[in-house]
Amino acid sequence: MKCPKCDVATEPVEMKSITVDRCPQCGGMWFDQDELRLLKDREHHGEYRWVDVDLWKDAEKLNVAGESYADCPQDGTPMATVRYGDSDVAVEACPKCFGIWLDAGEYDKIIGHLDRKVDSETVADLLADVEEEFVELFTGREGLKSEAADLGKVLYLLQLRFAIEHPMLVKIKEAVRHLFPE
């Protein structure tokens, strides 16, 4: 496979047990369908696994930023420049094979976006995420085990966010627990 930017042969690189193609010249990386999601799910102990930012999940919400500078290195189809979720990161995506090309540094920008997203979620946001993850438990394409792990992660984050937003209620809960031990 050749880099769509430099036209030099890419090299296989392993990241968290996922083999991606990286350009030795510009550092860009090619992710086959679902590889970017799998890498995101495995990074940082799965902290971001529940954040489903699937570029192809909801066609009417697809944020196409314009025409790409290149053709797909996998199948030659002209790629589109697509915003990664609601971030300012624009990636090259193939509408045929659903692969994604990230220029050097864009993966780190995506992780930074996910950091900010997780940190800014409120209890209300997380409750909506719990509902969405519960539905995906039965309808999601990632499989029952993976979808259950997503639900577990968002429930854990909900518990933490609740403690941050309502510290007095947490103190009352702890006081009651000491008064009436099990």
C-alpha positions as CSV (number, residue, x, y, z in Angstrom):
1,M,0.0,0.0,0.0
2,K,1.2,3.5,-0.8
3,C,0.8,6.6,1.3
4,P,-1.9,8.8,-0.3
5,K,0.1,11.9,0.6
6,C,3.8,10.9,-0.3
7,D,3.2,8.1,-2.7
8,V,5.8,5.9,-0.9
9,A,5.2,2.4,0.4
10,T,3.7,2.2,3.9
11,E,5.1,-0.1,6.6
12,P,3.1,-2.2,9.0
13,V,3.3,-1.0,12.6
14,E,1.7,-2.7,15.6
15,M,-0.3,-0.5,18.1
16,K,-2.0,-2.2,21.0
17,S,-2.1,-5.5,19.0
18,I,-3.6,-3.8,16.0
19,T,-1.5,-3.6,12.8
20,V,-1.8,-0.4,10.9
21,D,0.1,0.9,7.9
22,R,2.3,3.9,8.5
23,C,4.2,6.1,6.0
24,P,7.9,6.2,6.9
25,Q,8.2,9.6,5.3
26,C,5.3,11.7,6.7
27,G,4.2,9.5,9.6
28,G,0.6,9.3,8.4
29,M,-1.4,6.1,9.2
30,W,-4.0,4.0,7.5
31,F,-6.7,2.3,9.6
32,D,-8.9,-0.4,8.0
33,Q,-12.6,-0.4,8.9
34,D,-13.0,-0.5,12.7
35,E,-9.2,-0.4,13.5
36,L,-9.3,3.2,14.7
37,R,-12.3,2.3,17.0
38,L,-10.5,-0.8,18.3
39,L,-7.3,1.2,19.0
40,K,-9.3,3.9,20.8
41,D,-11.0,1.2,22.9
42,R,-7.7,-0.3,23.9
43,E,-5.9,2.9,24.7
44,H,-5.8,4.4,28.2
45,H,-7.3,1.2,29.8
46,G,-10.5,1.6,27.9
47,E,-11.4,5.0,29.3
48,Y,-12.8,6.1,26.0
49,R,-14.4,2.9,24.8
50,W,-17.9,4.1,25.5
51,V,-17.5,7.2,23.3
52,D,-18.8,6.0,20.0
53,V,-17.4,8.3,17.4
54,D,-18.1,6.2,14.4
55,L,-17.7,8.2,11.3
56,W,-20.1,6.0,9.4
57,K,-22.7,5.3,12.1
58,D,-25.2,7.9,11.3
59,A,-25.1,9.2,7.7
60,E,-27.2,12.3,8.3
61,K,-24.8,13.4,11.0
62,L,-21.7,12.8,8.9
63,N,-19.7,16.0,9.0
64,V,-18.0,16.1,5.6
65,A,-15.5,19.0,5.5
66,G,-14.8,18.8,1.8
67,E,-13.0,16.9,-0.9
68,S,-9.9,15.1,0.1
69,Y,-6.4,15.6,-1.4
70,A,-6.1,11.9,-2.2
71,D,-7.5,8.6,-3.3
72,C,-7.9,5.6,-0.9
73,P,-4.7,3.7,-0.7
74,Q,-6.7,0.5,-0.3
75,D,-9.1,0.6,-3.3
76,G,-8.4,3.9,-5.2
77,T,-11.7,5.5,-4.4
78,P,-11.6,9.3,-3.9
79,M,-11.6,10.0,-0.2
80,A,-13.6,12.6,1.6
81,T,-12.3,14.9,4.4
82,V,-14.5,14.2,7.4
83,R,-14.6,15.8,10.8
84,Y,-14.0,13.3,13.6
85,G,-17.2,13.6,15.6
86,D,-17.7,17.1,16.9
87,S,-14.0,17.8,17.0
88,D,-11.9,20.1,14.8
89,V,-9.9,17.1,13.6
90,A,-10.5,16.4,9.9
91,V,-9.5,13.0,8.6
92,E,-9.5,11.4,5.2
93,A,-12.1,8.7,4.9
94,C,-13.0,6.2,2.1
95,P,-16.7,5.9,1.5
96,K,-16.2,2.5,-0.1
97,C,-14.0,0.4,2.3
98,F,-14.6,2.7,5.3
99,G,-10.9,3.0,6.0
100,I,-9.4,6.2,7.5
101,W,-6.1,8.0,6.8
102,L,-4.7,10.1,9.7
103,D,-2.0,12.5,9.1
104,A,0.9,12.6,11.6
105,G,-0.3,13.9,15.0
106,E,-4.1,13.5,14.2
107,Y,-4.4,10.4,16.4
108,D,-3.1,12.4,19.4
109,K,-5.5,15.2,18.5
110,I,-8.4,12.7,18.5
111,I,-7.3,11.4,22.0
112,G,-7.1,15.0,23.2
113,H,-10.7,15.6,21.9
114,L,-11.9,12.5,23.8
115,D,-10.1,13.7,27.0
116,R,-12.0,17.0,26.8
117,K,-15.3,15.2,26.0
118,V,-15.0,12.9,29.0
119,D,-14.0,15.8,31.3
120,S,-16.9,18.0,30.1
121,E,-19.7,15.4,30.4
122,T,-22.3,16.3,33.1
123,V,-24.5,13.9,35.0
124,A,-27.3,14.6,32.6
125,D,-25.0,13.9,29.6
126,L,-23.9,10.6,31.1
127,L,-27.4,9.6,31.9
128,A,-28.2,10.0,28.2
129,D,-25.1,8.0,27.4
130,V,-26.3,5.2,29.7
131,E,-29.6,5.1,27.8
132,E,-27.7,4.9,24.5
133,E,-25.3,2.3,25.7
134,F,-28.2,0.2,27.1
135,V,-29.9,0.2,23.7
136,E,-26.6,-0.7,22.0
137,L,-26.3,-3.6,24.3
138,F,-29.1,-5.2,22.2
139,T,-28.6,-3.5,18.9
140,G,-24.9,-2.6,18.7
141,R,-22.6,-4.2,16.2
142,E,-19.6,-4.6,18.5
143,G,-20.9,-7.7,20.2
144,L,-22.5,-8.3,23.6
145,K,-19.3,-8.4,25.6
146,S,-17.9,-5.2,24.1
147,E,-21.2,-3.3,24.4
148,A,-21.5,-4.5,28.0
149,A,-18.0,-3.2,28.7
150,D,-19.1,0.2,27.2
151,L,-22.1,0.3,29.4
152,G,-20.0,-0.6,32.5
153,K,-17.5,2.2,31.7
154,V,-20.2,4.9,31.3
155,L,-21.9,3.8,34.5
156,Y,-18.5,4.0,36.3
157,L,-18.0,7.5,34.9
158,L,-21.5,8.5,35.9
159,Q,-20.7,7.5,39.5
160,L,-17.5,9.6,39.5
161,R,-19.2,12.6,37.9
162,F,-22.1,12.4,40.3
163,A,-19.6,12.5,43.2
164,I,-17.9,15.5,41.7
165,E,-21.2,17.4,41.0
166,H,-22.9,16.4,44.3
167,P,-20.2,16.1,47.0
168,M,-22.7,16.8,49.9
169,L,-24.9,13.8,48.8
170,V,-21.9,11.6,48.8
171,K,-20.9,12.7,52.3
172,I,-24.5,12.1,53.5
173,K,-24.4,8.6,51.9
174,E,-21.1,7.8,53.7
175,A,-22.5,9.1,57.0
176,V,-25.5,6.9,56.7
177,R,-23.4,3.9,55.8
178,H,-21.4,4.4,59.0
179,L,-24.5,4.7,61.1
180,F,-26.1,1.6,59.6
181,P,-23.4,-0.9,58.7
182,E,-24.4,-3.9,56.7
